Amino acid sequence: MAEQDTYTPPTVWEWKKDSGGRFANINRPVAGATHEKALPAGEHDLQLHSLATPNGVKVTVLLEELLELGIEAAEYDAYTINIGEGQQFSSGFVEINPNSKIPALLDRSTTPHTRIFESGAILVYLAEKFGHFLPTEPSARAECMSWLFWQMGSAPYLGGGFGHFYAYAPMKIEYCIDRYAMEVKRQLDVLDRCLSERQFLCGDEYTIADMANYPWYGALAQGKLYGSGEFLDAASYTHVNRWANEIETRPAVDRGRRVNRPWGPEETQVVERHSAKDFEIKSES
């Protein structure tokens, strides 16, 4: 390992506002709103405020899959929260997610209205509300919940760990990149071994466990996350790639990936989503 400056932690940590790399301007050691601003609202009961990052894509994929089944009550309005501009710290957003992270969902079909934050919680809430993509048989449900919670617990090592130090940190630190690359490759191996014996994570049935893992580990295996495909030898995880490629062909997944997406080719962006017509307009443009 190459020599790098040593660091001795101070007795009491102090926040250095000018450090932190690409996202330093929106990271802070306190919670709460930074400005007053109400959230926009549409006509549907389900109001989603999100961004097409992996955590956001989980929820829009599920909503589009529910609509694909013909469940009209799953219609939703989706508004983009630009985290680079700090929109997640508005008073309206903090009201439905005190943690100021996307995605956040408000269900206005209940009295009082139900707020749900944390992507995994939103997936479970919607799957239970509409009765799809979450098995009800106890053993199958436990398997699905295990893979869902595995993703929720593992992805911070991928995003906040590997992704930050490999792609976003203001300096490349060999120890940090090596440490998190090793863990991410171990996680890919966990998935690859499972998927060598199953079509989907829980067997033959496509569930919210697949929807949760696909935007993170599917994209990673396909070399689409952090530009790290070659570095992690992502193509070698053949079963994860087979699974990701199969999921990617689903029409609802294609739509879900486009919602709240303000980057990339214009035809792939549906910055706000209020009905299926929003996708048709983009396809024609």
Secondary structure, 3 states (H helix, E strand, C coil): CCCCCCCCCCCCCCCCCCCCHHHHHHCCCCCCCCECCCCCCCCCCEEEEECCCHHHHHHHHHHHHHHHCCCHHHCEEEEECCHHHCHHHEHHHHHHCCCCCCCEEEECCCCCCEEEECHHHHHHHHHHHHCCCCCCCHHHHHHHHHHHHHHHHHHHHHHHHHHHHHHHCCCCCHHHHHHHHHHHHHHHHHHHHHHCCCCECCECCCCHHHHHHHHHHHHHHCCCCCCCCCCCCHHHCHHHHHHHHHHHCCHHHHHHHHECCCCCCHHHCECCECCCHHHHHHHHC
